Amino acid sequence: MTEPTRRDFLKLATTGLLTAAGLVGLGGLIRYLDYESDPAHNTVIDLGSRTQYPVGSRTVLPDIPAILIAEPGGFNALSLVCTHLGCTVEQSPNGFQCPCHGSRYSADGAVQRGPARQPLRQLQIETTKDGRLLLHLAP
C-alpha cells in the first residue's frame, strides 16, 4: 500500500469540508422550511369600562402594543408598530419615534420623517351596550 500524497490529502480534506458545509446549510434550510409560526393571537381584546379612560387621555397598551386615545367624540386607537420594519415606537413630545431607524410620527400617527412611508395603523374600537371597550386587532 502506498502512502497518500499531499495532493490526495488536500483533495480529501477539501471534499470533507465542502460536504460538511453543505450538510450544515441543508440542515438550516430544513429548519427554516419546517418553522411553525406562533398560533393566532386573540384579535379582540376587552379593554374594560369606557369610564376608565377620561376624555383627553392617551393610554399606552404595551402588551398589544397600541395607544388608546379618548377624545370628546369617542375613542381612537393606533398601533405602535413602526410601518418601516416593525419595531415598537415610543412616545415623544410631538408624537412617536421609532428607536430602531429614526422614523417619526405625529400624535395622530402621520409620518413626519422616514424611512417609514406609511402612517401608524388605525385600530378599530367598539363600545358594547354595557359600556365596555373592545379593541379589534385584525383589519
VEXTI-916642 format. One record per residue (C-alpha): residue number from 1; residue in three letters; x negated, y, z negated. Coordinates in nm, 4 decimals, always signed. Example, Ala and Ser with C-alpha at 12.3 -4.5 7.8 and 13.67 -1.06 7.14 Angstrom:
REM VEXTI-916642
(1 "ALA" (-1.2300 -0.4500 -0.7800))
(2 "SER" (-1.3670 -0.1060 -0.7140))
This chain:
REM VEXTI-916642
(1 "MET" (+0.0000 +0.0000 +0.0000))
(2 "THR" (-0.1352 +0.3385 +0.0993))
(3 "GLU" (-0.1461 +0.6362 -0.1268))
(4 "PRO" (+0.1047 +0.9141 -0.0345))
(5 "THR" (-0.0427 +1.2180 +0.1354))
(6 "ARG" (+0.0034 +1.5742 +0.0275))
(7 "ARG" (+0.2390 +1.6237 +0.3225))
(8 "ASP" (+0.4560 +1.3266 +0.2106))
(9 "PHE" (+0.4715 +1.4656 -0.1442))
(10 "LEU" (+0.5747 +1.8148 -0.0263))
(11 "LYS" (+0.8365 +1.6662 +0.2074))
(12 "LEU" (+0.9823 +1.4550 -0.0748))
(13 "ALA" (+0.9785 +1.7487 -0.3220))
(14 "THR" (+1.1445 +1.9828 -0.0709))
(15 "THR" (+1.4119 +1.7290 +0.0152))
(16 "GLY" (+1.4784 +1.6645 -0.3543))
(17 "LEU" (+1.5079 +2.0360 -0.4400))
(18 "LEU" (+1.7378 +2.1074 -0.1448))
(19 "THR" (+1.9569 +1.8104 -0.2379))
(20 "ALA" (+1.9770 +1.9262 -0.6000))
(21 "ALA" (+2.0645 +2.2841 -0.4933))
(22 "GLY" (+2.3334 +2.1533 -0.2583))
(23 "LEU" (+2.4894 +1.9402 -0.5323))
(24 "VAL" (+2.4913 +2.2337 -0.7774))
(25 "GLY" (+2.6563 +2.4549 -0.5130))
(26 "LEU" (+2.9102 +2.1852 -0.4273))
(27 "GLY" (+2.9929 +2.1443 -0.7970))
(28 "GLY" (+3.0556 +2.5196 -0.8269))
(29 "LEU" (+3.2759 +2.5161 -0.5173))
(30 "ILE" (+3.4820 +2.2269 -0.6520))
(31 "ARG" (+3.5272 +2.4073 -0.9873))
(32 "TYR" (+3.6315 +2.7251 -0.8018))
(33 "LEU" (+3.8890 +2.5438 -0.5869))
(34 "ASP" (+4.0235 +2.3485 -0.8855))
(35 "TYR" (+4.0735 +2.6597 -1.1044))
(36 "GLU" (+4.4157 +2.6857 -1.2666))
(37 "SER" (+4.5260 +3.0387 -1.3389))
(38 "ASP" (+4.6935 +3.1336 -1.6641))
(39 "PRO" (+5.0568 +3.0317 -1.6929))
(40 "ALA" (+5.3087 +3.3002 -1.6042))
(41 "HIS" (+5.3493 +3.5556 -1.8806))
(42 "ASN" (+5.6792 +3.6830 -2.0100))
(43 "THR" (+5.7847 +3.9554 -1.7672))
(44 "VAL" (+6.0416 +4.1165 -2.0002))
(45 "ILE" (+5.9221 +4.2492 -2.3350))
(46 "ASP" (+6.1524 +4.3701 -2.6115))
(47 "LEU" (+6.0079 +4.6971 -2.7465))
(48 "GLY" (+6.2594 +4.7319 -3.0270))
(49 "SER" (+6.5119 +5.0031 -3.1009))
(50 "ARG" (+6.5001 +5.3220 -2.8968))
(51 "THR" (+6.5143 +5.5173 -3.2249))
(52 "GLN" (+6.1541 +5.4068 -3.2954))
(53 "TYR" (+6.0372 +5.6349 -3.0134))
(54 "PRO" (+6.1241 +6.0027 -3.0731))
(55 "VAL" (+6.1605 +6.2375 -2.7767))
(56 "GLY" (+5.8200 +6.3702 -2.6735))
(57 "SER" (+5.6276 +6.0677 -2.7995))
(58 "ARG" (+5.3761 +5.8756 -2.5919))
(59 "THR" (+5.3254 +5.5290 -2.7383))
(60 "VAL" (+5.0393 +5.3130 -2.6131))
(61 "LEU" (+5.1291 +4.9437 -2.5961))
(62 "PRO" (+4.7781 +4.7892 -2.6000))
(63 "ASP" (+4.8837 +4.4243 -2.5654))
(64 "ILE" (+5.0551 +4.4898 -2.2312))
(65 "PRO" (+4.8616 +4.7413 -2.1522))
(66 "ALA" (+5.1072 +5.0236 -2.0911))
(67 "ILE" (+5.2274 +5.3541 -2.2298))
(68 "LEU" (+5.5891 +5.4295 -2.3196))
(69 "ILE" (+5.6893 +5.7919 -2.2679))
(70 "ALA" (+6.0033 +5.9183 -2.4434))
(71 "GLU" (+6.1455 +6.2183 -2.2571))
(72 "PRO" (+6.4661 +6.4151 -2.3116))
(73 "GLY" (+6.6272 +6.2381 -2.0137))
(74 "GLY" (+6.5231 +5.8862 -2.1102))
(75 "PHE" (+6.2202 +5.6619 -2.1144))
(76 "ASN" (+5.9393 +5.6035 -1.8656))
(77 "ALA" (+5.6517 +5.3590 -1.8793))
(78 "LEU" (+5.3200 +5.3468 -1.6976))
(79 "SER" (+5.0857 +5.0531 -1.6596))
(80 "LEU" (+4.7421 +5.1350 -1.7984))
(81 "VAL" (+4.5712 +4.9079 -1.5452))
(82 "CYS" (+4.3498 +5.1073 -1.3083))
(83 "THR" (+4.4596 +5.0665 -0.9484))
(84 "HIS" (+4.0970 +5.0585 -0.8330))
(85 "LEU" (+3.9658 +4.7343 -0.9850))
(86 "GLY" (+4.1983 +4.6539 -1.2756))
(87 "CYS" (+4.0159 +4.7986 -1.5762))
(88 "THR" (+4.2293 +4.9332 -1.8616))
(89 "VAL" (+4.2378 +5.3130 -1.8510))
(90 "GLU" (+4.2041 +5.5223 -2.1651))
(91 "GLN" (+4.3892 +5.8353 -2.2672))
(92 "SER" (+4.2025 +6.1607 -2.2172))
(93 "PRO" (+4.3063 +6.5190 -2.2982))
(94 "ASN" (+4.4529 +6.5710 -1.9487))
(95 "GLY" (+4.5869 +6.2227 -1.8763))
(96 "PHE" (+4.3945 +5.8981 -1.8317))
(97 "GLN" (+4.0412 +5.7984 -1.7363))
(98 "CYS" (+3.9004 +5.4649 -1.6210))
(99 "PRO" (+3.5900 +5.3740 -1.8238))
(100 "CYS" (+3.4619 +5.1402 -1.5505))
(101 "HIS" (+3.4314 +5.3607 -1.2424))
(102 "GLY" (+3.5494 +5.7071 -1.3489))
(103 "SER" (+3.8899 +5.7334 -1.1803))
(104 "ARG" (+4.1075 +5.9993 -1.3406))
(105 "TYR" (+4.4847 +6.0135 -1.3550))
(106 "SER" (+4.7192 +6.2904 -1.4640))
(107 "ALA" (+4.9578 +6.2445 -1.7579))
(108 "ASP" (+5.2247 +6.1199 -1.5136))
(109 "GLY" (+4.9842 +5.8673 -1.3536))
(110 "ALA" (+4.8948 +6.0537 -1.0320))
(111 "VAL" (+4.5370 +6.0154 -0.9067))
(112 "GLN" (+4.3246 +6.3229 -0.9772))
(113 "ARG" (+3.9858 +6.1753 -0.8885))
(114 "GLY" (+3.8832 +5.8483 -0.7230))
(115 "PRO" (+3.7652 +5.5926 -0.6451))
(116 "ALA" (+4.1263 +5.4885 -0.7174))
(117 "ARG" (+4.3626 +5.5808 -0.4344))
(118 "GLN" (+4.6985 +5.4784 -0.5785))
(119 "PRO" (+4.8745 +5.6168 -0.8881))
(120 "LEU" (+4.9266 +5.4130 -1.2030))
(121 "ARG" (+5.2161 +5.1721 -1.1572))
(122 "GLN" (+5.5547 +5.2769 -1.2961))
(123 "LEU" (+5.7159 +5.0078 -1.5109))
(124 "GLN" (+6.0901 +4.9635 -1.5454))
(125 "ILE" (+6.2533 +5.0370 -1.8814))
(126 "GLU" (+6.6020 +4.9097 -1.9584))
(127 "THR" (+6.8150 +5.0175 -2.2530))
(128 "THR" (+7.0518 +4.7464 -2.3746))
(129 "LYS" (+7.4044 +4.8072 -2.5053))
(130 "ASP" (+7.2804 +4.7775 -2.8633))
(131 "GLY" (+7.0075 +5.0431 -2.8094))
(132 "ARG" (+6.7029 +4.8200 -2.7620))
(133 "LEU" (+6.4364 +4.8914 -2.5031))
(134 "LEU" (+6.3266 +4.6211 -2.2622))
(135 "LEU" (+6.0087 +4.6650 -2.0580))
(136 "HIS" (+6.0048 +4.4819 -1.7243))
(137 "LEU" (+5.6510 +4.3987 -1.6075))
(138 "ALA" (+5.7400 +4.2371 -1.2752))
(139 "PRO" (+5.8123 +4.4790 -0.9909))
